[in-house]
């Protein structure tokens, strides 16, 4: 992902946690992960698992829009759409259904 990288995701989470006056240990406990793992997320070493990511967005009152960096390149969007089309074209019906379910969950959290 060119516009949503690990460092940026971690920066957004860390800043919002600090803005809310939460310690790393407190947020980690609320999410159900170790403080060490949260530290790796906040420093851009790891992405959070999808379910943990959504827990964090709810706890921190973040929208998925908060994770999109400025200056989105339309060429990147077009390229990503083409990649998605290729993935769907070679996917099994079961995989397509799984992808669709995931996209619907993500879209629900964007609104």
Biopython code that builds the backbone (N, CA, C, O; Angstrom):
import numpy as np
from Bio.PDB.StructureBuilder import StructureBuilder

atoms = [
    (1, "UNK", "N", (0.844, -1.180, 0.000)),
    (1, "UNK", "CA", (0.000, 0.000, 0.000)),
    (1, "UNK", "C", (0.882, 1.234, 0.000)),
    (1, "UNK", "O", (1.725, 1.403, 0.881)),
    (2, "UNK", "N", (0.694, 2.065, -0.954)),
    (2, "UNK", "CA", (1.567, 3.224, -1.037)),
    (2, "UNK", "C", (1.127, 4.354, -0.115)),
    (2, "UNK", "O", (1.974, 5.090, 0.393)),
    (3, "UNK", "N", (-0.169, 4.510, 0.113)),
    (3, "UNK", "CA", (-0.644, 5.635, 0.908)),
    (3, "UNK", "C", (-1.042, 5.265, 2.332)),
    (3, "UNK", "O", (-1.337, 6.141, 3.145)),
    (4, "UNK", "N", (-1.051, 4.005, 2.623)),
    (4, "UNK", "CA", (-1.364, 3.573, 3.980)),
    (4, "UNK", "C", (-0.283, 2.577, 4.375)),
    (4, "UNK", "O", (-0.437, 1.373, 4.171)),
    (5, "UNK", "N", (0.800, 3.076, 4.934)),
    (5, "UNK", "CA", (1.885, 2.181, 5.306)),
    (5, "UNK", "C", (1.916, 1.957, 6.809)),
    (5, "UNK", "O", (1.213, 2.622, 7.570)),
    (6, "UNK", "N", (2.745, 1.005, 7.219)),
    (6, "UNK", "CA", (2.830, 0.629, 8.634)),
    (6, "UNK", "C", (3.192, 1.809, 9.521)),
    (6, "UNK", "O", (2.611, 1.989, 10.591)),
    (7, "UNK", "N", (4.143, 2.605, 9.082)),
    (7, "UNK", "CA", (4.560, 3.750, 9.897)),
    (7, "UNK", "C", (3.423, 4.747, 10.091)),
    (7, "UNK", "O", (3.225, 5.269, 11.188)),
    (8, "UNK", "N", (2.690, 5.002, 9.032)),
    (8, "UNK", "CA", (1.591, 5.966, 9.118)),
    (8, "UNK", "C", (0.471, 5.440, 10.008)),
    (8, "UNK", "O", (-0.067, 6.178, 10.834)),
    (9, "UNK", "N", (0.118, 4.161, 9.843)),
    (9, "UNK", "CA", (-0.911, 3.543, 10.690)),
    (9, "UNK", "C", (-0.499, 3.643, 12.150)),
    (9, "UNK", "O", (-1.295, 4.043, 13.000)),
    (10, "UNK", "N", (0.739, 3.279, 12.439)),
    (10, "UNK", "CA", (1.241, 3.344, 13.810)),
    (10, "UNK", "C", (1.226, 4.752, 14.369)),
    (10, "UNK", "O", (0.882, 4.966, 15.531)),
    (11, "UNK", "N", (1.599, 5.711, 13.537)),
    (11, "UNK", "CA", (1.629, 7.119, 13.967)),
    (11, "UNK", "C", (0.228, 7.603, 14.342)),
    (11, "UNK", "O", (0.053, 8.276, 15.358)),
    (12, "UNK", "N", (-0.758, 7.264, 13.529)),
    (12, "UNK", "CA", (-2.136, 7.682, 13.799)),
    (12, "UNK", "C", (-2.631, 7.072, 15.109)),
    (12, "UNK", "O", (-3.231, 7.762, 15.933)),
    (13, "UNK", "N", (-2.379, 5.781, 15.295)),
    (13, "UNK", "CA", (-2.815, 5.093, 16.518)),
    (13, "UNK", "C", (-2.127, 5.691, 17.739)),
    (13, "UNK", "O", (-2.782, 5.998, 18.735)),
    (14, "UNK", "N", (-0.809, 5.857, 17.665)),
    (14, "UNK", "CA", (-0.054, 6.401, 18.800)),
    (14, "UNK", "C", (-0.526, 7.809, 19.165)),
    (14, "UNK", "O", (-0.735, 8.114, 20.340)),
    (15, "UNK", "N", (-0.693, 8.667, 18.153)),
    (15, "UNK", "CA", (-1.093, 10.049, 18.419)),
    (15, "UNK", "C", (-2.475, 10.113, 19.057)),
    (15, "UNK", "O", (-2.683, 10.864, 20.010)),
    (16, "UNK", "N", (-3.419, 9.334, 18.541)),
    (16, "UNK", "CA", (-4.773, 9.362, 19.095)),
    (16, "UNK", "C", (-4.788, 8.792, 20.514)),
    (16, "UNK", "O", (-5.498, 9.305, 21.378)),
    (17, "UNK", "N", (-4.012, 7.739, 20.759)),
    (17, "UNK", "CA", (-3.908, 7.161, 22.107)),
    (17, "UNK", "C", (-3.409, 8.217, 23.084)),
    (17, "UNK", "O", (-3.956, 8.382, 24.174)),
    (18, "UNK", "N", (-2.361, 8.930, 22.675)),
    (18, "UNK", "CA", (-1.802, 9.984, 23.532)),
    (18, "UNK", "C", (-2.796, 11.129, 23.725)),
    (18, "UNK", "O", (-2.930, 11.663, 24.826)),
    (19, "UNK", "N", (-3.488, 11.500, 22.652)),
    (19, "UNK", "CA", (-4.491, 12.572, 22.750)),
    (19, "UNK", "C", (-5.574, 12.231, 23.772)),
    (19, "UNK", "O", (-6.102, 13.112, 24.450)),
    (20, "UNK", "N", (-5.897, 10.942, 23.872)),
    (20, "UNK", "CA", (-6.928, 10.498, 24.814)),
    (20, "UNK", "C", (-6.367, 10.224, 26.208)),
    (20, "UNK", "O", (-7.108, 9.861, 27.121)),
    (21, "UNK", "N", (-5.055, 10.399, 26.366)),
    (21, "UNK", "CA", (-4.428, 10.193, 27.668)),
    (21, "UNK", "C", (-4.318, 8.740, 28.085)),
    (21, "UNK", "O", (-4.262, 8.434, 29.276)),
    (22, "UNK", "N", (-4.288, 7.848, 27.113)),
    (22, "UNK", "CA", (-4.158, 6.420, 27.410)),
    (22, "UNK", "C", (-2.703, 5.993, 27.362)),
    (22, "UNK", "O", (-1.947, 6.443, 26.501)),
    (23, "UNK", "N", (-2.311, 5.132, 28.279)),
    (23, "UNK", "CA", (-0.985, 4.521, 28.241)),
    (23, "UNK", "C", (-1.037, 3.351, 27.269)),
    (23, "UNK", "O", (-2.104, 2.807, 26.986)),
    (24, "UNK", "N", (0.135, 2.974, 26.762)),
    (24, "UNK", "CA", (0.203, 1.813, 25.874)),
    (24, "UNK", "C", (-0.383, 0.587, 26.556)),
    (24, "UNK", "O", (-1.131, -0.174, 25.941)),
    (25, "UNK", "N", (-0.048, 0.398, 27.807)),
    (25, "UNK", "CA", (-0.531, -0.781, 28.534)),
    (25, "UNK", "C", (-2.055, -0.787, 28.632)),
    (25, "UNK", "O", (-2.677, -1.848, 28.571)),
    (26, "UNK", "N", (-2.655, 0.388, 28.782)),
    (26, "UNK", "CA", (-4.114, 0.479, 28.891)),
    (26, "UNK", "C", (-4.796, 0.124, 27.571)),
    (26, "UNK", "O", (-5.750, -0.654, 27.545)),
    (27, "UNK", "N", (-4.296, 0.701, 26.473)),
    (27, "UNK", "CA", (-4.888, 0.396, 25.171)),
    (27, "UNK", "C", (-4.678, -1.072, 24.820)),
    (27, "UNK", "O", (-5.591, -1.732, 24.323)),
    (28, "UNK", "N", (-3.484, -1.579, 25.077)),
    (28, "UNK", "CA", (-3.197, -2.984, 24.781)),
    (28, "UNK", "C", (-4.172, -3.899, 25.517)),
    (28, "UNK", "O", (-4.687, -4.856, 24.939)),
    (29, "UNK", "N", (-4.422, -3.609, 26.775)),
    (29, "UNK", "CA", (-5.351, -4.431, 27.560)),
    (29, "UNK", "C", (-6.770, -4.338, 27.000)),
    (29, "UNK", "O", (-7.474, -5.344, 26.918)),
    (30, "UNK", "N", (-7.184, -3.145, 26.618)),
    (30, "UNK", "CA", (-8.531, -2.955, 26.068)),
    (30, "UNK", "C", (-8.716, -3.719, 24.758)),
    (30, "UNK", "O", (-9.796, -4.242, 24.479)),
    (31, "UNK", "N", (-7.653, -3.777, 23.960)),
    (31, "UNK", "CA", (-7.713, -4.452, 22.664)),
    (31, "UNK", "C", (-7.539, -5.962, 22.825)),
    (31, "UNK", "O", (-8.048, -6.746, 22.024)),
    (32, "UNK", "N", (-6.812, -6.356, 23.875)),
    (32, "UNK", "CA", (-6.558, -7.779, 24.092)),
    (32, "UNK", "C", (-5.265, -8.255, 23.460)),
    (32, "UNK", "O", (-5.150, -9.409, 23.048)),
    (33, "UNK", "N", (-4.281, -7.348, 23.385)),
    (33, "UNK", "CA", (-2.966, -7.703, 22.853)),
    (33, "UNK", "C", (-1.912, -7.311, 23.882)),
    (33, "UNK", "O", (-2.201, -6.612, 24.853)),
    (34, "UNK", "N", (-0.693, -7.771, 23.653)),
    (34, "UNK", "CA", (0.382, -7.418, 24.582)),
    (34, "UNK", "C", (0.849, -5.983, 24.325)),
    (34, "UNK", "O", (0.696, -5.442, 23.230)),
    (35, "UNK", "N", (1.416, -5.398, 25.360)),
    (35, "UNK", "CA", (1.965, -4.049, 25.226)),
    (35, "UNK", "C", (3.099, -4.050, 24.197)),
    (35, "UNK", "O", (3.261, -3.087, 23.447)),
    (36, "UNK", "N", (3.872, -5.121, 24.165)),
    (36, "UNK", "CA", (4.980, -5.236, 23.206)),
    (36, "UNK", "C", (4.446, -5.227, 21.771)),
    (36, "UNK", "O", (5.014, -4.580, 20.891)),
    (37, "UNK", "N", (3.352, -5.951, 21.548)),
    (37, "UNK", "CA", (2.771, -5.986, 20.206)),
    (37, "UNK", "C", (2.238, -4.604, 19.813)),
    (37, "UNK", "O", (2.425, -4.167, 18.678)),
    (38, "UNK", "N", (1.582, -3.922, 20.744)),
    (38, "UNK", "CA", (1.095, -2.568, 20.458)),
    (38, "UNK", "C", (2.261, -1.640, 20.134)),
    (38, "UNK", "O", (2.160, -0.800, 19.240)),
    (39, "UNK", "N", (3.358, -1.792, 20.855)),
    (39, "UNK", "CA", (4.544, -0.982, 20.584)),
    (39, "UNK", "C", (5.038, -1.219, 19.157)),
    (39, "UNK", "O", (5.419, -0.274, 18.465)),
    (40, "UNK", "N", (5.032, -2.475, 18.721)),
    (40, "UNK", "CA", (5.470, -2.791, 17.351)),
    (40, "UNK", "C", (4.525, -2.186, 16.316)),
    (40, "UNK", "O", (4.957, -1.758, 15.246)),
    (41, "UNK", "N", (3.235, -2.154, 16.642)),
    (41, "UNK", "CA", (2.266, -1.532, 15.733)),
    (41, "UNK", "C", (2.520, -0.028, 15.661)),
    (41, "UNK", "O", (2.577, 0.549, 14.575)),
    (42, "UNK", "N", (2.671, 0.599, 16.824)),
    (42, "UNK", "CA", (2.851, 2.052, 16.861)),
    (42, "UNK", "C", (4.166, 2.510, 16.238)),
    (42, "UNK", "O", (4.265, 3.644, 15.770)),
    (43, "UNK", "N", (5.162, 1.652, 16.227)),
    (43, "UNK", "CA", (6.446, 2.025, 15.622)),
    (43, "UNK", "C", (6.560, 1.565, 14.170)),
    (43, "UNK", "O", (7.611, 1.720, 13.548)),
    (44, "UNK", "N", (5.482, 1.002, 13.632)),
    (44, "UNK", "CA", (5.469, 0.622, 12.227)),
    (44, "UNK", "C", (6.157, -0.682, 11.909)),
    (44, "UNK", "O", (6.444, -0.958, 10.744)),
    (45, "UNK", "N", (6.430, -1.491, 12.913)),
    (45, "UNK", "CA", (7.075, -2.784, 12.660)),
    (45, "UNK", "C", (6.063, -3.857, 12.284)),
    (45, "UNK", "O", (6.397, -4.803, 11.571)),
    (46, "UNK", "N", (4.831, -3.719, 12.757)),
    (46, "UNK", "CA", (3.766, -4.685, 12.468)),
    (46, "UNK", "C", (2.473, -3.955, 12.143)),
    (46, "UNK", "O", (2.233, -2.844, 12.615)),
    (47, "UNK", "N", (1.642, -4.603, 11.325)),
    (47, "UNK", "CA", (0.256, -4.183, 11.178)),
    (47, "UNK", "C", (-0.548, -4.898, 12.251)),
    (47, "UNK", "O", (-0.191, -6.012, 12.635)),
    (48, "UNK", "N", (-1.619, -4.295, 12.746)),
    (48, "UNK", "CA", (-2.495, -5.038, 13.651)),
    (48, "UNK", "C", (-3.336, -6.032, 12.849)),
    (48, "UNK", "O", (-3.611, -5.810, 11.670)),
    (49, "UNK", "N", (-3.740, -7.122, 13.492)),
    (49, "UNK", "CA", (-4.695, -8.031, 12.857)),
    (49, "UNK", "C", (-5.973, -7.235, 12.598)),
    (49, "UNK", "O", (-6.262, -6.278, 13.317)),
    (50, "UNK", "N", (-6.729, -7.617, 11.592)),
    (50, "UNK", "CA", (-7.904, -6.852, 11.193)),
    (50, "UNK", "C", (-8.887, -6.663, 12.345)),
    (50, "UNK", "O", (-9.396, -5.560, 12.544)),
    (51, "UNK", "N", (-9.162, -7.726, 13.107)),
    (51, "UNK", "CA", (-10.108, -7.584, 14.221)),
    (51, "UNK", "C", (-9.566, -6.637, 15.286)),
    (51, "UNK", "O", (-10.323, -5.853, 15.859)),
    (52, "UNK", "N", (-8.272, -6.701, 15.555)),
    (52, "UNK", "CA", (-7.668, -5.787, 16.530)),
    (52, "UNK", "C", (-7.643, -4.350, 16.013)),
    (52, "UNK", "O", (-7.811, -3.403, 16.781)),
    (53, "UNK", "N", (-7.436, -4.200, 14.722)),
    (53, "UNK", "CA", (-7.458, -2.869, 14.116)),
    (53, "UNK", "C", (-8.825, -2.216, 14.331)),
    (53, "UNK", "O", (-8.909, -1.049, 14.714)),
    (54, "UNK", "N", (-9.890, -2.977, 14.083)),
    (54, "UNK", "CA", (-11.231, -2.425, 14.263)),
    (54, "UNK", "C", (-11.535, -2.154, 15.735)),
    (54, "UNK", "O", (-12.239, -1.194, 16.048)),
    (55, "UNK", "N", (-11.019, -2.981, 16.642)),
    (55, "UNK", "CA", (-11.178, -2.700, 18.074)),
    (55, "UNK", "C", (-10.512, -1.366, 18.414)),
    (55, "UNK", "O", (-11.077, -0.538, 19.129)),
    (56, "UNK", "N", (-9.298, -1.175, 17.887)),
    (56, "UNK", "CA", (-8.580, 0.079, 18.156)),
    (56, "UNK", "C", (-9.333, 1.281, 17.608)),
    (56, "UNK", "O", (-9.434, 2.310, 18.277)),
    (57, "UNK", "N", (-9.864, 1.157, 16.392)),
    (57, "UNK", "CA", (-10.581, 2.296, 15.814)),
    (57, "UNK", "C", (-11.813, 2.639, 16.643)),
    (57, "UNK", "O", (-12.155, 3.812, 16.791)),
    (58, "UNK", "N", (-12.477, 1.624, 17.183)),
    (58, "UNK", "CA", (-13.652, 1.891, 18.024)),
    (58, "UNK", "C", (-13.240, 2.530, 19.347)),
    (58, "UNK", "O", (-13.838, 3.518, 19.773)),
    (59, "UNK", "N", (-12.225, 1.972, 19.996)),
    (59, "UNK", "CA", (-11.760, 2.491, 21.289)),
    (59, "UNK", "C", (-11.251, 3.922, 21.145)),
    (59, "UNK", "O", (-11.548, 4.784, 21.972)),
    (60, "UNK", "N", (-10.482, 4.164, 20.087)),
    (60, "UNK", "CA", (-9.863, 5.472, 19.885)),
    (60, "UNK", "C", (-10.757, 6.444, 19.119)),
    (60, "UNK", "O", (-10.378, 7.592, 18.885)),
    (61, "UNK", "N", (-11.939, 5.981, 18.731)),
    (61, "UNK", "CA", (-12.890, 6.822, 17.977)),
    (61, "UNK", "C", (-12.256, 7.342, 16.683)),
    (61, "UNK", "O", (-12.335, 8.525, 16.355)),
    (62, "UNK", "N", (-11.622, 6.408, 15.962)),
    (62, "UNK", "CA", (-11.001, 6.738, 14.683)),
    (62, "UNK", "C", (-11.860, 6.207, 13.544)),
    (62, "UNK", "O", (-12.566, 5.210, 13.696)),
    (63, "UNK", "N", (-11.792, 6.875, 12.420)),
    (63, "UNK", "CA", (-12.428, 6.423, 11.193)),
    (63, "UNK", "C", (-11.333, 5.873, 10.287)),
    (63, "UNK", "O", (-10.167, 6.242, 10.425)),
    (64, "UNK", "N", (-11.701, 5.003, 9.374)),
    (64, "UNK", "CA", (-10.698, 4.516, 8.424)),
    (64, "UNK", "C", (-10.133, 5.670, 7.595)),
    (64, "UNK", "O", (-9.002, 5.598, 7.115)),
    (65, "UNK", "N", (-10.908, 6.715, 7.430)),
    (65, "UNK", "CA", (-10.430, 7.889, 6.690)),
    (65, "UNK", "C", (-9.237, 8.536, 7.383)),
    (65, "UNK", "O", (-8.422, 9.191, 6.734)),
    (66, "UNK", "N", (-9.131, 8.353, 8.706)),
    (66, "UNK", "CA", (-7.996, 8.904, 9.448)),
    (66, "UNK", "C", (-6.676, 8.240, 9.055)),
    (66, "UNK", "O", (-5.600, 8.768, 9.338)),
    (67, "UNK", "N", (-6.765, 7.089, 8.406)),
    (67, "UNK", "CA", (-5.562, 6.336, 8.063)),
    (67, "UNK", "C", (-5.116, 6.540, 6.622)),
    (67, "UNK", "O", (-4.148, 5.919, 6.184)),
    (68, "UNK", "N", (-5.801, 7.394, 5.886)),
    (68, "UNK", "CA", (-5.409, 7.671, 4.503)),
    (68, "UNK", "C", (-4.582, 8.946, 4.507)),
    (68, "UNK", "O", (-5.066, 10.015, 4.879)),
    (69, "UNK", "N", (-3.336, 8.820, 4.090)),
    (69, "UNK", "CA", (-2.453, 9.983, 4.089)),
    (69, "UNK", "C", (-2.828, 10.939, 2.964)),
    (69, "UNK", "O", (-3.503, 10.564, 2.005)),
    (70, "UNK", "N", (-2.384, 12.160, 3.100)),
    (70, "UNK", "CA", (-2.679, 13.201, 2.119)),
    (70, "UNK", "C", (-1.977, 12.906, 0.792)),
    (70, "UNK", "O", (-1.026, 12.127, 0.728)),
    (71, "UNK", "N", (-2.466, 13.543, -0.246)),
    (71, "UNK", "CA", (-1.810, 13.455, -1.541)),
    (71, "UNK", "C", (-1.967, 12.111, -2.227)),
    (71, "UNK", "O", (-0.998, 11.556, -2.744)),
    (72, "UNK", "N", (-3.176, 11.591, -2.232)),
    (72, "UNK", "CA", (-3.415, 10.303, -2.874)),
    (72, "UNK", "C", (-3.159, 10.442, -4.369)),
    (72, "UNK", "O", (-3.676, 11.351, -5.019)),
    (73, "UNK", "N", (-2.371, 9.549, -4.893)),
    (73, "UNK", "CA", (-2.009, 9.543, -6.307)),
    (73, "UNK", "C", (-3.053, 8.734, -7.078)),
    (73, "UNK", "O", (-3.239, 7.546, -6.815)),
    (74, "UNK", "N", (-3.735, 9.379, -8.030)),
    (74, "UNK", "CA", (-4.778, 8.700, -8.795)),
    (74, "UNK", "C", (-4.213, 7.544, -9.611)),
    (74, "UNK", "O", (-4.928, 6.577, -9.874)),
    (75, "UNK", "N", (-2.964, 7.618, -10.014)),
    (75, "UNK", "CA", (-2.342, 6.507, -10.740)),
    (75, "UNK", "C", (-2.250, 5.280, -9.844)),
    (75, "UNK", "O", (-2.434, 4.153, -10.304)),
    (76, "UNK", "N", (-1.962, 5.503, -8.551)),
    (76, "UNK", "CA", (-1.919, 4.389, -7.605)),
    (76, "UNK", "C", (-3.288, 3.745, -7.461)),
    (76, "UNK", "O", (-3.399, 2.521, -7.391)),
    (77, "UNK", "N", (-4.336, 4.571, -7.417)),
    (77, "UNK", "CA", (-5.692, 4.042, -7.288)),
    (77, "UNK", "C", (-6.042, 3.200, -8.500)),
    (77, "UNK", "O", (-6.581, 2.102, -8.360)),
    (78, "UNK", "N", (-5.743, 3.703, -9.684)),
    (78, "UNK", "CA", (-6.024, 2.963, -10.907)),
    (78, "UNK", "C", (-5.256, 1.647, -10.934)),
    (78, "UNK", "O", (-5.803, 0.610, -11.308)),
    (79, "UNK", "N", (-4.004, 1.694, -10.542)),
    (79, "UNK", "CA", (-3.176, 0.491, -10.497)),
    (79, "UNK", "C", (-3.743, -0.516, -9.505)),
    (79, "UNK", "O", (-3.777, -1.716, -9.782)),
    (80, "UNK", "N", (-4.190, -0.028, -8.348)),
    (80, "UNK", "CA", (-4.761, -0.916, -7.339)),
    (80, "UNK", "C", (-6.064, -1.541, -7.815)),
    (80, "UNK", "O", (-6.337, -2.704, -7.519)),
    (81, "UNK", "N", (-6.868, -0.786, -8.545)),
    (81, "UNK", "CA", (-8.110, -1.337, -9.094)),
    (81, "UNK", "C", (-7.796, -2.467, -10.074)),
    (81, "UNK", "O", (-8.465, -3.500, -10.079)),
    (82, "UNK", "N", (-6.781, -2.262, -10.892)),
    (82, "UNK", "CA", (-6.393, -3.308, -11.838)),
    (82, "UNK", "C", (-5.886, -4.552, -11.118)),
    (82, "UNK", "O", (-6.180, -5.673, -11.531)),
    (83, "UNK", "N", (-5.126, -4.357, -10.047)),
    (83, "UNK", "CA", (-4.649, -5.496, -9.260)),
    (83, "UNK", "C", (-5.818, -6.268, -8.667)),
    (83, "UNK", "O", (-5.833, -7.499, -8.685)),
    (84, "UNK", "N", (-6.800, -5.538, -8.140)),
    (84, "UNK", "CA", (-7.982, -6.195, -7.576)),
    (84, "UNK", "C", (-8.732, -6.991, -8.637)),
    (84, "UNK", "O", (-9.176, -8.111, -8.384)),
    (85, "UNK", "N", (-8.871, -6.415, -9.815)),
    (85, "UNK", "CA", (-9.553, -7.122, -10.904)),
    (85, "UNK", "C", (-8.835, -8.421, -11.239)),
    (85, "UNK", "O", (-9.477, -9.453, -11.438)),
    (86, "UNK", "N", (-7.512, -8.379, -11.302)),
    (86, "UNK", "CA", (-6.742, -9.589, -11.611)),
    (86, "UNK", "C", (-6.915, -10.639, -10.519)),
    (86, "UNK", "O", (-7.063, -11.826, -10.813)),
    (87, "UNK", "N", (-6.897, -10.208, -9.270)),
    (87, "UNK", "CA", (-7.059, -11.138, -8.152)),
    (87, "UNK", "C", (-8.426, -11.809, -8.219)),
    (87, "UNK", "O", (-8.536, -13.024, -8.056)),
    (88, "UNK", "N", (-9.465, -11.015, -8.458)),
    (88, "UNK", "CA", (-10.823, -11.555, -8.517)),
    (88, "UNK", "C", (-10.977, -12.488, -9.717)),
    (88, "UNK", "O", (-11.649, -13.514, -9.618)),
    (89, "UNK", "N", (-10.372, -12.147, -10.830)),
    (89, "UNK", "CA", (-10.497, -12.977, -12.029)),
    (89, "UNK", "C", (-9.921, -14.377, -11.857)),
    (89, "UNK", "O", (-10.413, -15.323, -12.472)),
    (90, "UNK", "N", (-8.894, -14.523, -11.037)),
    (90, "UNK", "CA", (-8.296, -15.851, -10.866)),
    (90, "UNK", "C", (-8.749, -16.544, -9.580)),
    (90, "UNK", "O", (-8.348, -17.675, -9.303)),
    (91, "UNK", "N", (-9.581, -15.865, -8.804)),
    (91, "UNK", "CA", (-10.020, -16.411, -7.517)),
    (91, "UNK", "C", (-11.127, -17.443, -7.703)),
    (91, "UNK", "O", (-11.876, -17.418, -8.679)),
    (92, "UNK", "N", (-11.202, -18.344, -6.738)),
    (92, "UNK", "CA", (-12.315, -19.289, -6.702)),
    (92, "UNK", "C", (-13.556, -18.544, -6.224)),
    (92, "UNK", "O", (-13.461, -17.429, -5.710)),
    (93, "UNK", "N", (-14.710, -19.159, -6.394)),
    (93, "UNK", "CA", (-15.947, -18.525, -5.927)),
    (93, "UNK", "C", (-15.907, -18.316, -4.414)),
    (93, "UNK", "O", (-16.382, -17.298, -3.912)),
    (94, "UNK", "N", (-15.346, -19.272, -3.701)),
    (94, "UNK", "CA", (-15.227, -19.154, -2.244)),
    (94, "UNK", "C", (-14.350, -17.952, -1.875)),
    (94, "UNK", "O", (-14.681, -17.197, -0.961)),
    (95, "UNK", "N", (-13.239, -17.780, -2.582)),
    (95, "UNK", "CA", (-12.362, -16.642, -2.317)),
    (95, "UNK", "C", (-13.059, -15.320, -2.632)),
    (95, "UNK", "O", (-12.937, -14.356, -1.876)),
    (96, "UNK", "N", (-13.786, -15.274, -3.744)),
    (96, "UNK", "CA", (-14.506, -14.050, -4.112)),
    (96, "UNK", "C", (-15.516, -13.691, -3.023)),
    (96, "UNK", "O", (-15.642, -12.525, -2.649)),
    (97, "UNK", "N", (-16.233, -14.695, -2.514)),
    (97, "UNK", "CA", (-17.198, -14.445, -1.438)),
    (97, "UNK", "C", (-16.501, -13.921, -0.191)),
    (97, "UNK", "O", (-17.012, -13.019, 0.474)),
    (98, "UNK", "N", (-15.337, -14.478, 0.132)),
    (98, "UNK", "CA", (-14.578, -14.026, 1.294)),
    (98, "UNK", "C", (-14.113, -12.579, 1.088)),
    (98, "UNK", "O", (-14.226, -11.756, 1.996)),
    (99, "UNK", "N", (-13.592, -12.271, -0.102)),
    (99, "UNK", "CA", (-13.145, -10.906, -0.394)),
    (99, "UNK", "C", (-14.312, -9.926, -0.264)),
    (99, "UNK", "O", (-14.168, -8.847, 0.310)),
    (100, "UNK", "N", (-15.454, -10.313, -0.800)),
    (100, "UNK", "CA", (-16.629, -9.447, -0.743)),
    (100, "UNK", "C", (-17.046, -9.194, 0.703)),
    (100, "UNK", "O", (-17.354, -8.061, 1.073)),
    (101, "UNK", "N", (-17.057, -10.242, 1.517)),
    (101, "UNK", "CA", (-17.392, -10.080, 2.938)),
    (101, "UNK", "C", (-16.435, -9.106, 3.619)),
    (101, "UNK", "O", (-16.862, -8.249, 4.393)),
    (102, "UNK", "N", (-15.146, -9.240, 3.331)),
    (102, "UNK", "CA", (-14.146, -8.367, 3.948)),
    (102, "UNK", "C", (-14.342, -6.916, 3.508)),
    (102, "UNK", "O", (-14.249, -5.999, 4.324)),
    (103, "UNK", "N", (-14.608, -6.715, 2.237)),
    (103, "UNK", "CA", (-14.812, -5.362, 1.721)),
    (103, "UNK", "C", (-16.054, -4.735, 2.344)),
    (103, "UNK", "O", (-16.053, -3.549, 2.673)),
    (104, "UNK", "N", (-17.112, -5.525, 2.507)),
    (104, "UNK", "CA", (-18.327, -4.996, 3.126)),
    (104, "UNK", "C", (-18.075, -4.589, 4.577)),
    (104, "UNK", "O", (-18.591, -3.565, 5.026)),
    (105, "UNK", "N", (-17.292, -5.372, 5.312)),
    (105, "UNK", "CA", (-16.954, -5.021, 6.695)),
    (105, "UNK", "C", (-16.167, -3.715, 6.721)),
    (105, "UNK", "O", (-16.445, -2.829, 7.529)),
    (106, "UNK", "N", (-15.192, -3.605, 5.841)),
    (106, "UNK", "CA", (-14.376, -2.390, 5.781)),
    (106, "UNK", "C", (-15.237, -1.184, 5.411)),
    (106, "UNK", "O", (-15.128, -0.130, 6.038)),
    (107, "UNK", "N", (-16.089, -1.330, 4.401)),
    (107, "UNK", "CA", (-16.957, -0.217, 3.997)),
    (107, "UNK", "C", (-17.882, 0.214, 5.121)),
    (107, "UNK", "O", (-18.153, 1.404, 5.281)),
    (108, "UNK", "N", (-18.365, -0.736, 5.895)),
    (108, "UNK", "CA", (-19.230, -0.413, 7.035)),
    (108, "UNK", "C", (-18.486, 0.461, 8.044)),
    (108, "UNK", "O", (-19.075, 1.367, 8.634)),
    (109, "UNK", "N", (-17.194, 0.191, 8.242)),
    (109, "UNK", "CA", (-16.407, 0.950, 9.215)),
    (109, "UNK", "C", (-15.933, 2.298, 8.670)),
    (109, "UNK", "O", (-15.537, 3.168, 9.445)),
    (110, "UNK", "N", (-15.969, 2.478, 7.368)),
    (110, "UNK", "CA", (-15.557, 3.753, 6.771)),
    (110, "UNK", "C", (-16.648, 4.802, 6.955)),
    (110, "UNK", "O", (-16.349, 5.984, 7.130)),
    (111, "UNK", "N", (-17.895, 4.386, 6.917)),
    (111, "UNK", "CA", (-19.028, 5.331, 6.980)),
    (111, "UNK", "C", (-19.143, 6.012, 8.302)),
    (111, "UNK", "O", (-20.043, 6.828, 8.499)),
]
sb = StructureBuilder()
sb.init_structure("model")
sb.init_model(0)
sb.init_chain("A")
sb.init_seg("    ")
for serial, (resi, resn, name, xyz) in enumerate(atoms, 1):
    if name == "N":
        sb.init_residue(resn, " ", resi, " ")
    sb.init_atom(name, np.array(xyz, "f"), 0.0, 1.0, " ", f" {name:<3s}", serial, name[0])
structure = sb.get_structure()
